[in-house]
Amino acid sequence: MIGKSYFVLSLLQVGLTQVWKGDTPRELTAQEGSCVQIPCYYTYPSHLQTHSRGGVWFNEERGRSLIAFHSKDHRHEMPRFRHRTRLPGNLKDGDCSLIITNIGQEDAGPYYFRIEFDNGPSYSYHPVTRLRVSDFTDKPMIFPAEIIAGKRVNIICTFNTTCNGTAPVLTWDTATDKPGSVSNTVTQHGVTLTYTSVLTLIPSLKHHGHNLTCRVRYPSVTSERILVLTVQYAPRNLRITYLHTINPSSINIIEGSSAVIKCSVEGFPASSLTWRHLNVTVNRTRSNNELWLVIFNVTSWHIGGYQCVAENEHGAVEGSITVERRRWNRERPRLTMGMLL
């Protein structure tokens, strides 16, 4: 704010030693449905410093100058501009900036400012500012947060604008049964206004992969940003599978043959899985929710209990299975008289 005040004071000091001078951008782009601020600063001869004054903004359309704003009498304003234009600053400070809200395509075109001193001269400042109107493309931003099942989390959505006319509204669409609580704030850094909405919720496992939407809304336009919820949770639903049988307590394997046993689990982030036999690690994988155990040429050494342990940063789960050995019967059946007959 100090820099802006110094800039305005400098313009006034220059104006007091010179004559009429205006400072506005030559071109400006606004997005349809939002608002725009046309920066404007002006100077004038020093003998008019104490005179009362009024300001008028004109919009040139097809060779005609239409009044977009009139500080003394709003009835002079064109109906389509009425209640949509205002001055954010003070004319006595040399600030003639104009705000236009709810921008439409019909608002495009040249704009210029005119100062009118009571019982004194009037002056129109040129060159004009050409306003262009584009489609509304600005979107809010969602800042990702670590989302853990059952743990309260704050998710932040922000929207930046340089216009303090019509305030945008930030809203949330959530996939949770309980929508959570929302707090909204506005902060200003230089000419940028930041609208912030904080959503506080407690996610659950069923919300994993669902959409969370932050939407910015002006009177006639909206846009949105979508965050796919990635819910972290401890390993669960561990399954040990052998020959299409899920979670058998034990399996019987013929001596000398082989067996393939699968351990799988649900969890995010992916779990580290370990197969143990007699407290000895026989197979291990990291960041994977499944692990195979292959036993070749089963002997007496392979029998006994096996444990599959799955763990990630949020917890651990364990399952077990017992491997039993069955001997192969190599004896041939004896022939009897009945069999011969």
Secondary structure, DSSP 8 states (H G I E B T S, - for coil): -HHHHHHHHHHHHHHHHS--EEE--SEEEEETTS-EEE--EEE--GGGTTS-EEEEEEEEETTEEEEEEESS-GGGS-TTTTTTEE-SS-GGGTB--EEE-S--GGG-EEEEEEEEETTS-EEEEEEEEEEEEE------EEE---EETTS-EEEEEEEEES--SS--EEEEE-SSSS--EEEEEEEEETTEEEEEEEEEE---GGGTT-EEEEEEE-SS-EEEEEEE--EEEEEEEEEEEETTEES-SEEEEETT--EEEEEEEEEES--EEEEEETTEEEEEESS-SEEEEEE-S--GGG-EEEEEEEEETTEEEEEEEEEEEE----------HHHH-
